[in-house]
């Protein structure tokens, strides 16, 4: 299948399952925007996008124009919102590829209007308002209302949407989230008082979608939870039953038995305590497996947890397999996912190194082939 025995498996039926879970949970008339930025959170943007749309998502979201164009060139025709900043000099591409641009600066409005006129097209935009994330977006009513009116009055621009991002929707303490929601409601009310109706209003990320049906509005943005992970331990998991889609695998390439007091890997940070069997695995931090897991993480071999010993190298790592009988070259290794009755969940890995599951999934490198499955059967292998 591929020369180097390290790969990531993506179970696309899990993606479809998760989308259907959210469809059942949605408030009336709300639609799903599937967020496939950062190469589909490391899972592969195009296969995930295609699966999500087939399962019922109506809109896609990415971070950059290049990510959106890549999907168009793969044949995706569904609406795609670029969530982040695009330089005004790329406006012609936004129009040419019929993309939807997040806008919060007049310079981009002007550039999009000019490009749309030149191509004799109408371009869709979503206006970003900052209700408390402090990232991008228009912040004060005194600038929001004139901006919305300005955009709305341009014939070549269709103000299709307006949105904000909730900073603490995944936390138990919702007070700040409700402060943001109150600001949002004031903004929407002020816009509607001007006689302007915007078709797609959206505020709910995965966490808000799970916990707050009253925030589903016209559309919800499903990111991490489409891939099978809850945004935090604070959300009400019983509302949607998610299936993780990603399994990160490799194989044993070398096994040796060492006596006590032998050093393993760079810096000699691990020394064998007694006679130990050590297996070498061809995966490292260049593949997105964090060096912070050195002497802290675990992998699965033969259905058992095996501790990483020594520092994770760029391309290899070592594990103690003394307690696993008959380990041999070629045996399957699971870095994230399930094997037998054991599981290493992304949330567990994230907790060990002090981060979130989003970062763990996104980090899986482009030199790691993605093997796509449907109900356990391989449908496609993609090498970058």
JOWOKA-V279206 format. One line per field, one symbol per residue. ss: DSSP state (h for helix, s for strand, l for the rest). psi: psi as a letter, one per 40 degrees, with the letter a starting at -180 (. if undefined). burial: + if it has 16 or more other C-alpha atoms within 10 Angstrom, else -. A space follows every 10 residues. Layout:
ss: ???
psi: ???
burial: ???
//
This chain:
ss: lllllsssss shhhhhhhhh hhhhhlllll ssssslhhhh hlllhhhhhh hhhhhlllss ssllhhhhhh hhhlllllss sslllllhhh hhhhhhllls sssllhhhhh hhhhhhhhhl llsssssssl lllllllsll hhhhhhhhhh hhllllssss ssslllllll llllhhhhhh hhhhhhhhhh hhhlllllls sslslhhhhh hlhhhlllss sslhhhhlll llllllhhhl lllllsssss ssssssssll llsslhhhls sllllsssss slllhhhlll hhhllllsss sllsssssll llllllssss llllllllll lssssssssl lssslhhhhh hhhlllhhhh hhhlllllss ssssllssss ssll
psi: didhghihhh gddddddddd ddddeiihei ihhhhfifff feehdddddd ddddeeieii iididddddd ddeeeheihh hhdahhidee ddddddefih hhhehddddd ddddddddef ihiiihhhhh eedfciihdi dddddddddd ddehdehhgd iiiihhdfde idhedddddd dddddddddd dddeehhhdh hhdhaddddd dgdeedbdii hhcdddeehi dieeigdedh hihhdhhhia iheihihiii fhihaiefeh hidahihhih hgiadeeehh deehediiih hfeihhihha ihideiiiih fdehifhihe iihhdhaihb eiihiddddd ddefaidddd ddehieehih hhihfehhdi hhh.
burial: ----++++++ ++++++++++ +++-+++--+ ++++++++++ ++++++++++ +++-++++++ +++++-+++- ++---+-+++ ++++++-+-- ++-++-++++ +++++--+++ ++++++---- -+++++++++ +++--++++- +--++-++-- ++---+++++ ++++++++++ +-----+--+ +-++--++-- +------+-+ ++++++++++ +-+-++++++ ++++++++++ ++--+-+--+ -+++++++++ +++-+--+-- --+++----+ -+---+++++ ++++++++++ +-+++-++++ ++++++++++ ++++-+++++ +-----+--- -++++++++- --++++++++ --+--+++-+ ++++++-+++ +++------- +---
//
